[in-house]
């Protein structure tokens, strides 16, 4: 693979971004409109376009790394498989009972999400395993066959199996899976022990159900994608971004799609984690604003923050350490990302109470904002930016997307300015401010709510809209330094090319820390290490390219949730582990329960496959189109009530010539960078731009 090209593809709600990386460091980029009915169509079109631009033979592509929203959209749109659940007798309602929590105590309008498996499709098997792994009631195979007959009669496509305490002994679960496959070969079966062999029956049940629910959609999509790529001559293997920021092979993504629900936004965070240390900024707030949503995450010491569970839901989606009960529980490793429905295509409206609301409804890429001239009459965030002068009034995406600024002005005036009695400019500033506040919420969710002070970190912005809003969002949070990534508008796709292959493994080992036997820990760690090496060997990684990172889930005795603590070099030292846990606990919650006994819950392994072909941001050689933009001047309104000011227009390439004092607008093919008054932009290395704010600018 060392002498061949690699392609990264990020399918967003509005655009599909493609980055082609050549062995000599040159990259080519392309943005094409996402095709929601068949996302693979947009992927193939973008790949074909970027290959043609680079004059590259499709046979020279060695690997395609793909971030997909198929899994997340399948859940949001409720278009997954007709799914059944087979569980232990007496536990069929665990999926609906959940954690008996609501996300907001006083939200009387909140409605609990409908379970992905209706009650009539939740069947029971006669069996019982004890918490110690002993058999309390043998598996009644007749009850399993009866459930299979019911599933077939109901037209069920996929089945999740989750028996109580199968994390301690999975024999019944595996036998039931074999019986189902024997009785109904057409059923797609997910056994919870194959996806999540952990304690907590609700989390395990929910995760197994989501996996089963996604199987037909993900398998169908990946098969069709391979066909489309083959039709344009690309026969390279496809890797899928996982929620944890690593790559997984197509085989894993087909069988365990629950690990790729957060696939889309993970690429940008993985790229930022690799880019930050290269420019002397290992601690970052990652801010990714696309056409439909905005995402936030943090990187510390060059590593993204990983959680072991999160809830997937509409609106703002965050890991469930603090907010519980609002969505579908996925207990899988994932980057700690908060997502909110504010993007360039988010629609602004006046609600029934007369207040201005922005998002989560989006115009997407088709028909897109009003300025696209494709029939949208309501204003979006992009239209507000167009009215204020931030965006090119004639064309976007390097001239490939014609726009009409007059349509933006008409939409803002008709739907916001006139109803509220404001000028068009005041209304546009209002739309922008509401969007900025929404996006600041997402950043607070992964910083302040995690015990982190955002003022201590730089904000790295990317996505088509990130550099447009980054400085204003940073000011809301007291952040004084903004970094704009190279190829910002397609950075998530580029970040995927910097990611490593990662496979996750977990072993339950529930016991007070003081009583844990070292030999039991060693056996579990060795077993996971063997599995990790085997999984990576199957994807072509030799022993020298494998890194093993171990961790432990630890909690105070009696608690129901835990924190994940790294195990240095996979070594076992109970005293050191307790000290590390209490330090992390204090950082997260603000106090330590000194003297309280500590309990080990799980041991974890991240098996990482490294390769010299990963994208090196320090060696990037951007094509001329990625750095091109207009030169000149236009009027821009930077603050509500203030008159527009003449503002320089510069291509991104101009940053290399020296610092640029604001106000200025820096254009490139894939994004627009706003440098407001009292700010200065300068080159920061590896293709990045740093925007510094003056201390007097609060």
C-alpha positions in Angstrom: 0.0 0.0 0.0 3.0 2.3 0.4 3.1 3.4 -3.2 -0.6 3.9 -3.8 -3.3 6.5 -3.3 -5.9 6.5 -0.6 -9.3 8.1 -0.6 -11.3 9.4 2.4 -15.1 9.9 2.1 -17.4 11.7 4.5 -21.1 11.5 3.8 -22.8 14.4 5.5 -26.4 15.5 5.6 -25.8 18.2 3.0 -22.5 17.4 1.1 -20.4 14.3 0.4 -16.7 15.3 0.9 -13.9 13.4 -0.9 -10.2 13.7 -0.3 -7.6 11.9 -2.4 -4.2 11.6 -0.9 -1.2 10.8 -3.1 2.0 9.1 -1.9 4.0 12.3 -2.4 1.8 14.3 0.0 -0.4 16.0 -2.7 -4.1 15.9 -2.0 -7.1 16.7 -4.1 -10.6 17.5 -2.7 -14.1 17.4 -4.0 -17.5 18.4 -2.6 -20.7 17.0 -4.1 -24.3 17.1 -3.0 -25.3 14.2 -0.8 -27.9 11.8 -2.4 -30.1 10.7 0.6 -32.1 8.1 -1.3 -28.8 6.3 -2.2 -25.8 7.8 -0.5 -23.5 5.5 -2.5 -24.4 7.4 -5.6 -23.0 10.6 -4.3 -19.9 8.8 -3.0 -19.2 7.3 -6.4 -19.7 10.6 -8.2 -17.3 12.4 -5.8 -14.7 9.7 -6.1 -14.9 9.7 -9.9 -14.6 13.5 -10.0 -11.5 13.6 -7.7 -9.8 10.8 -9.7 -10.5 12.7 -13.0 -9.1 15.9 -11.5 -5.9 14.1 -10.4 -5.7 12.2 -13.7 -5.3 9.0 -11.6 -6.1 5.5 -12.7 -8.8 4.0 -10.4 -6.7 0.8 -10.1 -4.0 2.9 -8.3 -6.3 3.4 -5.3 -5.2 1.2 -2.5 -7.8 2.0 0.1 -11.1 3.8 0.6 -11.9 5.0 4.2 -15.5 5.8 4.6 -17.5 7.7 7.2 -21.2 6.9 6.8 -24.4 8.3 8.3 -26.4 5.3 7.1 -26.6 3.8 10.6 -27.5 7.0 12.4 -30.0 8.0 9.7 -31.6 4.5 9.9 -32.3 5.1 13.6 -33.5 8.7 13.2 -35.8 7.9 10.4 -37.0 4.6 12.0 -36.4 2.6 8.7 -34.5 -0.3 10.2 -35.3 -4.0 10.1 -38.5 -5.5 11.5 -36.6 -6.6 14.7 -37.4 -9.2 17.3 -35.9 -9.8 20.7 -35.4 -13.1 22.5 -34.7 -12.7 26.2 -34.9 -14.6 29.5 -38.4 -15.3 30.8 -39.6 -12.4 32.9 -37.3 -9.8 31.2 -39.1 -8.9 28.0 -39.9 -5.4 29.2 -36.3 -4.5 30.2 -35.9 -2.7 26.8 -38.9 -0.4 27.5 -38.3 0.1 31.3 -34.8 1.2 30.6 -33.2 3.2 33.4 -36.4 4.7 34.7 -35.0 8.1 34.0 -36.1 11.2 32.1 -33.7 13.7 30.6 -35.4 16.7 32.2 -37.3 16.5 35.5 -39.7 19.4 34.6 -40.2 18.8 30.9 -43.9 17.9 30.8 -43.9 17.6 27.0 -41.2 15.0 26.8 -42.1 11.8 25.1 -40.2 8.6 25.6 -38.7 7.2 22.4 -40.7 4.2 21.1 -38.7 1.0 21.5 -37.2 -0.4 18.3 -38.8 -3.7 19.1 -42.6 -3.6 19.9 -43.7 -5.7 22.8 -45.4 -8.3 20.6 -42.1 -9.1 19.0 -40.3 -9.5 22.3 -40.4 -13.2 23.1 -39.1 -15.1 26.1 -37.0 -18.2 26.4 -37.1 -20.5 29.5 -33.5 -20.3 30.9 -31.5 -18.7 33.6 -27.8 -18.1 34.3 -26.8 -16.9 37.7 -24.6 -13.8 38.4 -21.7 -16.2 39.1 -22.1 -17.9 35.7 -23.8 -21.0 37.1 -26.8 -22.5 35.4 -29.9 -21.9 37.5 -32.4 -23.1 34.8 -31.3 -25.1 31.8 -32.1 -23.7 28.3 -35.5 -25.0 27.1 -34.8 -25.4 23.4 -38.5 -25.9 22.6 -39.1 -22.3 23.8 -36.5 -21.0 21.4 -37.9 -22.9 18.5 -41.4 -21.6 19.3 -40.0 -18.0 19.3 -38.4 -18.7 15.9 -41.8 -19.8 14.5 -43.4 -16.6 15.9 -40.7 -14.4 14.3 -41.1 -16.1 10.9 -44.9 -15.7 11.1 -44.6 -12.0 11.9 -42.2 -11.3 9.1 -39.3 -10.5 11.4 -36.0 -9.7 9.5 -33.5 -9.5 12.4 -33.4 -10.8 16.0 -31.4 -9.8 19.0 -30.7 -12.3 21.8 -30.0 -11.1 25.3 -30.2 -13.4 28.2 -29.7 -12.3 31.8 -26.1 -12.7 33.0 -24.9 -13.9 29.7 -21.8 -11.8 30.3 -20.8 -14.3 32.9 -21.7 -17.4 30.9 -22.7 -17.1 27.3 -23.4 -20.8 26.6 -27.2 -20.4 26.6 -27.1 -17.4 24.3 -24.8 -19.0 21.8 -26.9 -22.1 21.7 -30.1 -20.1 21.2 -28.4 -18.2 18.3 -27.5 -21.5 16.7 -31.1 -22.8 17.1 -32.5 -19.6 15.5 -30.1 -19.8 12.6 -31.0 -23.5 12.1 -34.8 -22.9 12.3 -34.9 -19.7 10.3 -31.7 -19.3 8.2 -33.0 -16.0 6.7 -33.0 -14.3 10.1 -30.1 -12.0 10.9 -29.2 -12.9 14.4 -27.2 -10.7 16.9 -26.3 -12.3 20.3 -25.4 -9.8 22.9 -22.3 -11.7 24.0 -20.9 -11.1 20.5 -21.4 -7.4 20.7 -21.3 -6.5 24.4 -20.2 -9.1 26.9 -20.7 -6.7 29.9 -22.8 -6.5 33.0 -26.1 -4.4 32.9 -29.0 -6.1 31.1 -30.7 -3.0 29.8 -27.6 -1.5 28.2 -26.7 -4.9 26.8 -30.2 -5.5 25.5 -30.4 -2.0 23.9 -27.1 -2.3 22.2 -27.9 -5.7 20.8 -31.3 -4.5 19.6 -29.8 -1.5 17.8 -27.2 -3.8 16.2 -29.9 -6.1 14.9 -32.1 -3.2 13.8 -29.2 -1.8 11.6 -28.0 -5.1 10.0 -30.0 -5.1 6.7 -29.5 -1.4 6.1 -25.8 -1.4 6.6 -25.2 -4.7 4.7 -27.3 -3.5 1.8 -25.5 -0.1 1.7 -22.0 -1.5 1.9 -22.7 -4.1 -0.8 -24.2 -1.5 -3.1 -21.3 0.9 -2.4 -18.8 -1.8 -3.4 -20.8 -2.3 -6.7 -20.8 1.4 -7.4 -17.1 1.8 -6.8 -16.4 -1.2 -8.9 -18.4 0.3 -11.7 -15.9 3.3 -11.8 -12.9 0.9 -11.6 -12.1 1.2 -7.9 -11.6 -2.3 -6.5 -9.7 -1.2 -3.3 -10.8 -2.5 0.1 -13.2 -0.2 2.0 -12.6 0.7 5.6 -15.4 2.2 7.7 -14.9 4.8 10.4 -16.0 3.6 13.8 -17.5 5.7 16.5 -14.3 5.6 18.5 -12.3 7.3 15.8 -10.6 4.2 14.4 -11.1 2.2 11.2 -12.9 -1.2 11.0 -13.0 -3.5 8.1 -16.1 -4.0 6.0 -16.7 -7.4 7.6 -16.9 -5.9 11.1 -19.1 -3.1 9.9 -21.5 -5.6 8.3 -21.8 -7.7 11.4 -21.5 -5.1 14.1 -22.9 -1.8 12.6 -23.6 -0.5 16.1 -19.9 0.3 16.3 -20.3 2.7 13.4 -23.4 4.8 14.4 -21.1 7.7 15.2 -19.0 7.1 12.1 -19.6 10.4 10.4 -18.2 12.9 12.9 -15.4 10.7 14.2 -13.1 11.3 11.3 -12.7 15.0 12.0 -11.8 14.4 15.6 -9.3 11.7 14.7 -7.7 14.1 12.3 -7.6 16.9 14.9 -6.0 14.6 17.4 -3.2 13.9 14.9 -2.8 17.4 13.7 -2.9 19.2 17.1 0.4 17.9 18.4 2.1 18.6 15.1 1.4 22.4 15.5 2.1 22.5 19.2 -1.6 22.3 20.3 -2.1 18.9 21.9 -5.2 20.2 23.9 -8.0 21.2 21.6 -11.7 21.8 21.4 -12.8 20.4 18.1 -15.6 22.3 16.4 -17.1 20.9 13.2 -20.0 22.8 11.6 -21.5 21.2 8.5 -24.7 21.9 6.6 -27.1 20.0 8.9 -25.4 19.8 12.4 -22.5 21.1 14.5 -20.4 18.8 16.5 -18.0 19.4 19.4 -15.4 17.2 21.1 -12.2 17.6 23.1 -8.7 16.3 22.5 -6.3 16.2 25.4 -2.6 15.3 25.1 -3.2 14.4 21.4 -5.9 11.8 22.3 -9.7 12.2 21.8 -11.8 11.7 24.9 -13.5 8.3 24.7 -16.6 7.2 26.5 -18.0 3.7 26.8 -21.7 4.5 26.3 -23.9 7.2 24.8 -27.5 7.8 23.9 -28.4 8.4 20.3 -31.4 10.8 19.9 -32.8 13.8 18.1 -31.7 17.3 19.0 -28.5 17.6 21.0 -26.9 14.2 21.3 -24.3 13.7 24.0 -22.7 10.8 25.9 -25.0 9.8 28.7 -22.8 10.5 31.7 -25.1 13.2 32.9 -28.3 13.1 30.8 -30.1 9.7 30.7 -33.2 8.3 29.3 -33.6 10.5 26.2 -32.6 8.1 23.4 -31.4 4.7 22.4 -28.6 3.4 24.6 -25.4 2.3 22.8 -22.8 0.8 25.2 -19.9 0.9 22.8 -16.7 2.9 22.8 -17.2 6.3 21.1 -15.6 9.7 20.9 -17.2 12.0 23.5 -19.0 14.1 20.9 -21.9 16.5 21.4 -24.0 17.2 18.4 -26.7 19.9 17.9 -29.0 20.7 15.0 -27.4 23.9 13.9 -25.7 23.9 10.5 -25.4 26.1 7.5 -28.7 24.6 6.2 -30.6 25.0 9.5 -33.9 26.8 8.9 -34.8 29.9 10.9 -38.4 30.4 11.9 -40.7 32.3 14.4 -42.3 29.9 16.8 -45.8 30.0 18.3 -44.6 32.2 21.1 -43.0 34.7 18.7 -39.4 33.7 19.4 -36.7 33.2 16.8 -35.7 29.5 16.5 -32.9 28.1 14.3 -32.9 24.3 13.5 -33.0 21.4 13.9 -34.9 21.3 10.6 -32.5 21.7 7.7 -32.8 22.5 4.1 -29.9 20.1 3.4 -28.0 20.2 0.2 -31.1 19.7 -2.0 -33.0 21.9 -2.2 -30.5 23.7 0.1 -30.6 27.3 1.4 -32.8 29.9 -0.3 -29.7 31.4 -2.1 -29.3 28.1 -4.1 -32.4 29.0 -6.1 -33.9 25.5 -5.9 -37.2 26.4 -4.3 -36.5 27.0 -0.6 -38.2 30.1 0.5 -37.4 30.0 4.3 -34.1 31.4 5.4 -31.2 29.4 6.7 -28.0 30.2 8.6 -26.2 30.3 5.2 -28.8 32.9 4.0 -28.1 35.0 7.1 -24.4 34.9 6.4 -25.0 35.8 2.8 -27.1 38.9 3.9 -24.3 40.1 6.2 -21.6 39.8 3.5 -19.6 36.9 4.9 -20.2 34.7 1.9 -19.4 35.2 -1.8 -22.6 36.6 -3.3 -22.1 34.9 -6.7 -20.9 31.3 -6.1 -19.6 28.9 -3.4 -17.4 25.8 -3.5 -14.8 27.5 -5.7 -17.3 28.8 -8.2 -18.9 25.4 -8.8 -22.2 26.3 -6.9 -23.9 29.5 -8.2 -25.9 31.4 -5.6 -28.2 34.4 -5.6 -27.8 36.8 -2.6 -31.1 38.5 -3.4 -33.0 35.3 -2.6 -31.3 35.2 0.8 -32.3 38.7 1.5 -35.9 38.1 0.4 -36.2 35.0 2.6 -34.8 36.7 5.7 -37.0 39.7 5.2 -40.2 37.8 4.7 -39.9 35.1 7.4 -37.9 36.8 10.2 -37.4 40.6 9.7 -40.9 41.6 8.9 -42.7 39.4 11.5 -40.3 40.8 14.2 -40.2 44.4 13.1 -36.5 44.3 12.4 -34.3 45.4 9.6 -33.0 42.6 7.3 -29.5 43.0 8.8 -30.7 42.8 12.4 -32.7 39.7 11.6 -29.7 38.1 10.0 -27.5 38.9 13.0 -30.3 37.4 15.2 -30.3 34.1 13.2 -26.5 33.9 13.4 -26.5 34.6 17.1 -29.1 32.0 17.9 -27.1 29.4 15.9 -23.9 30.5 17.7 -25.5 30.0 21.1 -26.8 26.6 20.1 -23.3 25.6 19.0 -21.8 26.9 22.2 -24.1 24.6 24.1 -22.6 21.6 22.3 -19.1 22.8 23.3 -20.2 23.3 26.9 -21.5 19.7 26.9 -18.0 18.3 26.4 -16.1 20.9 28.4 -17.8 22.6 31.3 -20.1 19.5 31.9 -17.0 17.3 32.0 -15.1 19.5 34.4 -13.0 21.1 31.7 -12.5 24.9 31.3 -12.8 25.8 27.6 -10.6 28.9 28.2 -7.6 26.7 28.7 -7.8 25.3 25.2 -7.7 26.4 21.6 -10.7 25.9 19.4 -10.0 24.0 16.1 -12.7 24.8 13.5 -13.5 22.9 10.4 -16.5 21.9 8.3 -18.0 24.1 5.7 -19.4 26.5 8.3 -16.9 26.1 11.2 -14.5 28.9 10.2 -17.4 31.2 9.4 -18.6 31.0 13.0 -15.6 30.0 15.0 -14.5 33.4 16.4 -18.0 34.3 17.5 -18.5 30.9 19.2 -15.1 31.2 20.9 -16.0 34.6 22.3 -19.2 33.2 23.9 -17.0 30.7 25.8 -14.0 33.0 26.6 -11.7 31.2 24.2 -8.9 33.5 22.8 -7.3 31.4 20.1 -9.0 29.8 17.1 -7.2 27.3 14.7 -8.6 26.6 11.3 -7.5 23.3 9.9 -6.2 22.7 6.4 -8.9 21.7 3.8 -11.3 22.8 6.5 -14.5 22.1 4.5 -13.5 18.5 3.9 -11.4 17.9 7.0 -13.5 15.1 8.3 -12.7 13.1 5.1 -9.0 14.0 5.4 -9.0 13.0 9.1 -10.2 9.6 8.2 -7.0 9.1 6.2 -5.0 9.9 9.4 -6.9 7.3 11.5 -5.6 4.0 12.6 -7.4 0.6 12.5 -8.9 -0.1 15.9 -10.6 -3.1 17.3 -12.2 -2.9 20.8 -12.5 -5.8 23.3 -13.9 -6.1 26.8 -13.9 -8.7 29.6 -16.1 -8.4 32.7 -14.3 -8.9 36.0 -16.5 -7.7 38.7 -14.8 -7.7 42.1 -13.6 -5.3 44.9 -10.3 -4.0 43.7 -8.5 -5.2 46.9 -9.5 -8.8 46.2 -8.8 -9.0 42.5 -6.4 -11.9 41.7 -3.5 -10.9 39.6 -3.6 -14.2 37.6 -7.3 -13.5 36.7 -6.4 -10.1 35.3 -3.4 -11.5 33.4 -5.5 -14.3 31.9 -8.1 -11.7 30.7 -5.5 -9.3 29.3 -3.7 -12.1 27.5 -6.9 -13.5 26.0 -7.9 -10.0 24.7 -4.4 -9.4 23.3 -4.6 -12.7 21.4 -8.0 -11.7 19.9 -6.7 -8.3 19.0 -3.7 -9.5 17.2 -5.7 -12.1 15.3 -8.3 -9.5 14.2 -5.6 -7.1 12.9 -3.7 -9.9 11.3 -6.8 -10.7 9.4 -6.7 -7.2 8.0 -3.1 -7.4 6.9 -1.2 -6.0 9.9 1.9 -7.8 11.1 2.9 -8.1 14.7 5.3 -5.1 14.5 2.4 -2.8 13.4 0.1 -3.7 16.4 -0.2 -1.5 19.5 -2.2 -2.7 22.5 -3.8 -0.2 24.9 -5.4 -1.6 28.0 -7.8 0.1 30.4 -10.1 -0.8 33.3 -13.6 0.3 34.2 -13.6 1.3 37.9 -16.1 2.7 40.3 -16.7 3.1 44.0 -18.4 0.1 45.5 -22.1 0.4 45.2 -22.2 2.8 42.3 -24.0 2.0 39.0 -21.6 3.7 36.6 -17.9 3.7 36.2 -14.9 5.6 34.8 -12.4 4.1 32.4 -8.8 4.3 33.6 -5.8 3.5 31.4 -3.5 0.6 32.4 0.0 1.7 31.6 1.7 -1.0 29.4 -1.0 -3.4 30.3 0.5 -3.8 33.8 -1.5 -4.6 36.9 -1.0 -2.6 40.1 -4.2 -2.3 42.1 -2.8 0.5 44.3 -1.7 2.6 41.3 -5.1 1.9 39.6 -7.0 3.2 42.6 -4.9 6.3 42.7 -5.4 7.0 39.0 -9.2 6.4 39.4 -9.5 8.8 42.3 -7.5 11.5 40.4 -9.8 11.1 37.3 -12.9 11.0 39.6 -11.9 14.3 41.2 -11.3 15.9 37.8 -14.7 14.8 36.5 -17.0 15.3 39.5 -15.1 17.8 41.6 -14.6 15.6 44.7 -13.1 12.3 45.9 -14.7 9.9 48.3 -11.5 9.2 50.2 -11.4 5.9 52.0 -14.4 4.4 50.1 -13.7 0.9 48.7 -13.2 0.7 44.9 -14.5 -1.9 42.6 -13.2 -3.3 39.3 -15.9 -3.8 36.7 -14.4 -4.5 33.3 -11.0 -4.8 31.5 -10.7 -3.3 28.1 -8.4 -3.4 25.1 -8.0 -1.2 22.1 -6.0 -3.1 19.5 -4.5 -0.6 17.0 -3.1 -1.3 13.6 -0.6 1.3 12.5 0.8 2.0 9.0 3.2 4.4 7.3 0.5 5.3 4.8 -1.5 7.3 7.2 -2.0 11.0 6.2 0.9 13.2 7.5 -0.5 16.7 7.9 3.0 18.1 8.1 3.8 16.9 4.6 0.6 18.1 3.0 0.9 19.6 -0.5 -2.4 21.2 -1.3 -3.5 21.6 -4.9 -3.9 25.1 -6.1 -7.7 25.0 -6.2 -7.8 24.3 -2.4 -5.9 27.5 -1.7 -7.6 29.7 -4.4 -10.2 32.4 -3.6 -11.3 35.9 -4.6 -9.3 39.0 -4.0 -10.8 42.4 -3.6 -13.2 44.1 -1.1 -16.9 43.9 0.0 -19.0 45.4 2.7 -19.5 43.1 5.7 -21.6 43.7 8.8 -19.8 42.3 11.9 -22.1 43.4 14.7 -25.8 44.1 15.2 -26.5 47.8 14.9 -23.1 48.6 13.4 -22.8 49.7 9.9 -21.1 47.4 7.4 -17.4 48.0 6.9 -15.2 47.6 3.8 -13.5 44.2 4.3 -10.6 42.7 2.4 -11.1 39.5 0.4 -8.1 37.3 0.2 -7.4 33.7 -1.0 -6.2 31.2 1.6 -2.8 31.2 -0.1 -2.3 34.8 1.0 -1.8 33.7 4.7 1.6 32.3 3.8 2.8 35.9 3.0 2.4 37.1 6.5 -0.2 38.0 9.2 -3.6 39.3 8.1 -5.2 41.9 10.4 -9.0 41.9 10.6 -11.5 42.7 9.3 -10.8 40.2 6.5 -12.6 37.4 4.7 -10.3 34.5 3.6 -11.8 32.3 0.9 -10.9 28.8 -0.3 -12.6 26.1 -2.4 -14.1 24.3 0.6 -14.8 27.0 3.2 -14.8 30.7 4.1 -12.8 32.0 7.1 -14.0 35.1 8.9 -11.4 37.3 10.6 -13.4 40.0 12.5 -12.0 43.4 13.6 -9.5 43.2 16.5 -8.3 39.8 15.3 -5.2 38.7 13.4 -4.8 35.6 11.3 -1.4 34.0 10.6 0.0 30.7 9.4 0.3 28.1 12.2 2.1 25.2 10.4 0.8 22.1 8.7 -1.6 24.2 6.6 -3.4 25.6 9.6 -4.4 29.2 10.2 -4.4 30.7 13.8 -6.7 33.5 14.6 -5.7 35.5 17.7 -8.2 37.8 19.5 -7.0 40.9 21.2 -7.2 40.9 25.0 -9.4 44.0 25.0 -12.0 42.2 22.9 -14.3 40.6 25.4 
